[in-house]
Amino acid sequence: MDQIKIRINKKTLFINDTNNIVGEIYIEKNGHNFFPEEKWTDFVVVILTWWTKKLRCFEYAKVGKKNRV
């Protein structure tokens, strides 16, 4: 079974000039596949919101049916 983890490096987090939290955030699959890439830096809160919203679709999705968010 595949293991997927959302990785956030707390040591890289900082608040930028526009009050956004920035730092390393990426998805790791099976310890060697990464999305978007390993050590990706982006707006952590924004990205987590997007990913959480999409992951919630899987919770309620039915096989063969297209779900909208």
Secondary structure per residue as TSV (DSSP state, phi and psi in degrees):
chain	resnum	aa	ss	phi	psi
A	1	M	-	360.0	138.0
A	2	D	-	-70.2	144.5
A	3	Q	-	-116.7	123.5
A	4	I	E	-117.9	132.2
A	5	K	E	-130.6	141.3
A	6	I	E	-92.3	122.7
A	7	R	E	-105.4	128.1
A	8	I	E	-129.9	123.1
A	9	N	-	-90.5	103.4
A	10	K	G	-60.0	-28.2
A	11	K	G	-68.3	-18.6
A	12	T	G	-97.2	-5.0
A	13	L	-	-71.9	137.5
A	14	F	E	-154.7	161.2
A	15	I	E	-100.2	124.3
A	16	N	-	-84.2	-175.1
A	17	D	T	-63.4	-22.0
A	18	T	T	-101.7	18.9
A	19	N	S	62.4	30.7
A	20	N	-	-100.9	142.3
A	21	I	E	-84.0	124.8
A	22	V	E	-120.7	144.6
A	23	G	E	173.9	-178.8
A	24	E	E	-71.7	128.3
A	25	I	E	-150.2	127.9
A	26	Y	E	-161.9	164.8
A	27	I	E	-100.4	134.9
A	28	E	E	-114.7	130.1
A	29	K	E	-118.7	120.1
A	30	N	T	57.3	25.4
A	31	G	T	77.3	1.5
A	32	H	T	-147.8	-5.7
A	33	N	E	-109.8	133.0
A	34	F	E	-128.3	148.0
A	35	F	E	-138.9	135.5
A	36	P	S	-65.0	-33.6
A	37	E	-	-166.1	162.3
A	38	E	T	-62.2	137.5
A	39	K	T	65.1	26.9
A	40	W	-	-60.1	135.8
A	41	T	E	-112.6	132.0
A	42	D	E	-162.5	-173.6
A	43	F	E	-77.9	104.0
A	44	V	H	-60.0	-49.4
A	45	V	H	-65.2	-42.0
A	46	V	H	-63.2	-48.5
A	47	I	H	-63.7	-44.1
A	48	L	H	-61.1	-37.6
A	49	T	H	-62.8	-47.0
A	50	W	H	-60.1	-50.7
A	51	W	H	-63.8	-41.5
A	52	T	H	-62.6	-42.3
A	53	K	H	-60.3	-43.8
A	54	K	H	-70.0	-40.3
A	55	L	H	-64.2	-31.8
A	56	R	H	-61.9	-29.7
A	57	C	H	-61.5	-37.4
A	58	F	H	-65.5	-33.4
A	59	E	H	-61.4	-36.6
A	60	Y	H	-108.1	0.5
A	61	A	-	-70.6	145.0
A	62	K	-	-109.9	143.2
A	63	V	T	-58.3	130.2
A	64	G	T	82.8	0.7
A	65	K	-	-114.7	132.4
A	66	K	-	-83.2	126.7
A	67	N	-	-105.2	145.9
A	68	R	-	-111.0	146.7
A	69	V	-	-113.6	360.0
